[in-house]
Amino acid sequence: MSNNPKPQATPSQEAASAPKAVSSRESNSSLETALAPALEARKQAHLYRRRRTLSSAQGALVTVDGEQLVNFCSNDYLGLANHPSIVTAFKNAADHYGVGSGASHLVSGHSLEHHALEDELAVFMGRDRALLFSTGYMANLGTINALVGKGDAVFEDKLNHASLLDGGLLSGARFQRFLHNDLADLDKKLARSDGDRKLVVVDGVFSMDGDLAPLPELSELAQKHNAWLMMDDAHGFGCLGASGSGSAEHFALSQQQLPIVMGTLGKGAGSFGAFVAGSEVLIETLVQQARPYIYTTAMPPAVAAATRASLQVIQEEAWRREHLQQLIQQFRTGATQLGLQLMPSPTAIQPVVFGDAATTLTVSELLRAQGFWVGAIRPPTVPQGTSRLRITLSAAHSAGQVAGLLAALEGVVKSLPELTPTS
Ligand SMILES: *Cc1c(COP(=O)(O)O)cnc(C)c1O
């Protein structure tokens, strides 16, 4: 970073050289004139997004804008966001530590709760060390940017999460996307690369499709080309693997085979934040160099304490993963009987593709009228022409609620035969 002071105009110089008589009201209206057309275009294309307001805790049943709905669009896959022992841990820690952490980790914000959570995450993940980040978005930006830069090359699956793509684009490394889960395409691109360092980055469970990355094959390919493999397990952590530690456990991949694992704590774990797990040298490099780690306030200690309680529940209440698997099977069997086109997803994320954004919105509104809340996912979150319902199942759901959703879907699809989905 350069410390060169930029020559600054004094207020009187600015006043003398500024164009005359631009009132603040006029400059605001020019801001609005510049911005408004893009908003209008989004509305016309059925891509405008609106926030709905919850006045209840997260769970299978939520109150949204005053209406009670069965919630099939959260990432609270294990139903832990409002789990009593996790809430109690949060309250007790708040009594002890207060609310704010007060500083970044490297200044004075690193508490015993953060430190203990990192140690527990490392053991749970079967890695040497783990490092907490305030969010998954920041973990991805920070990790990719600490590992590669100019002269290096980064290879990302086309369907990777936006935070991974942004991290790769920001890094200054040569950025290449390979076709979704296409090992031959990646092999070709790696072979042609002359990057000093090569980093391959994938989602473990793809967030909008629900399918898994072929991690064992990716690991071999990366080793063959002397590349490093990084896996974002936002949707696998808590859900996959016998003990719930995610995709690495599901495929039994060691630290040597899968050296960089990132996980988020705001989805399956029902809390907030994220971590990266790996070798001592990897983690110490992130502590020293990951800017989104260094230049941000540490998460509240009570959040870390709540996450520690969540790690316990994830390991002790294996029935949550089993129940979730049963609901996934129930949904897939029922939806197939209705003639709905499903995607090859073995996870809690069960998309139903309708293609066109307006149709997808209509279907989600018809479901809402029957008491079911399902997200309509449209571009740019998913590619053009692949708008979909993103149905997410949770261990908090009952079999009856899933049966209710299937019955409502049947009604909607029958009432609008032209909506019969295609994939
Ligand atoms: C949600 C998500 C993130 C971001 O995590 P946050 O903690 O919500 O910032 C990163 N990667 C993937 C694949 C995600 O789904």
PDBQT file of the ligand as one rigid body, heavy atoms in Angstrom, charges set to zero:
ROOT
HETATM    1  C1  LIG A 501     -24.198 -18.536   2.001  1.00  0.00    +0.000 C 
HETATM    2  C2  LIG A 501     -22.949 -18.882   1.270  1.00  0.00    +0.000 A 
HETATM    3  C3  LIG A 501     -21.758 -18.184   1.489  1.00  0.00    +0.000 A 
HETATM    4  C4  LIG A 501     -21.720 -16.943   2.337  1.00  0.00    +0.000 C 
HETATM    5  O1  LIG A 501     -21.771 -17.237   3.671  1.00  0.00    +0.000 OA
HETATM    6  P1  LIG A 501     -22.278 -16.112   4.701  1.00  0.00    +0.000 P 
HETATM    7  O2  LIG A 501     -21.778 -16.557   6.014  1.00  0.00    +0.000 OA
HETATM    8  O3  LIG A 501     -23.757 -16.080   4.571  1.00  0.00    +0.000 OA
HETATM    9  O4  LIG A 501     -21.633 -14.821   4.244  1.00  0.00    +0.000 OA
HETATM   10  C5  LIG A 501     -20.622 -18.625   0.874  1.00  0.00    +0.000 A 
HETATM   11  N1  LIG A 501     -20.639 -19.695   0.050  1.00  0.00    +0.000 NA
HETATM   12  C6  LIG A 501     -21.769 -20.373  -0.216  1.00  0.00    +0.000 A 
HETATM   13  C7  LIG A 501     -21.720 -21.558  -1.131  1.00  0.00    +0.000 C 
HETATM   14  C8  LIG A 501     -22.962 -19.979   0.376  1.00  0.00    +0.000 A 
HETATM   15  O5  LIG A 501     -24.085 -20.629   0.095  1.00  0.00    +0.000 OA
ENDROOT
TORSDOF 0
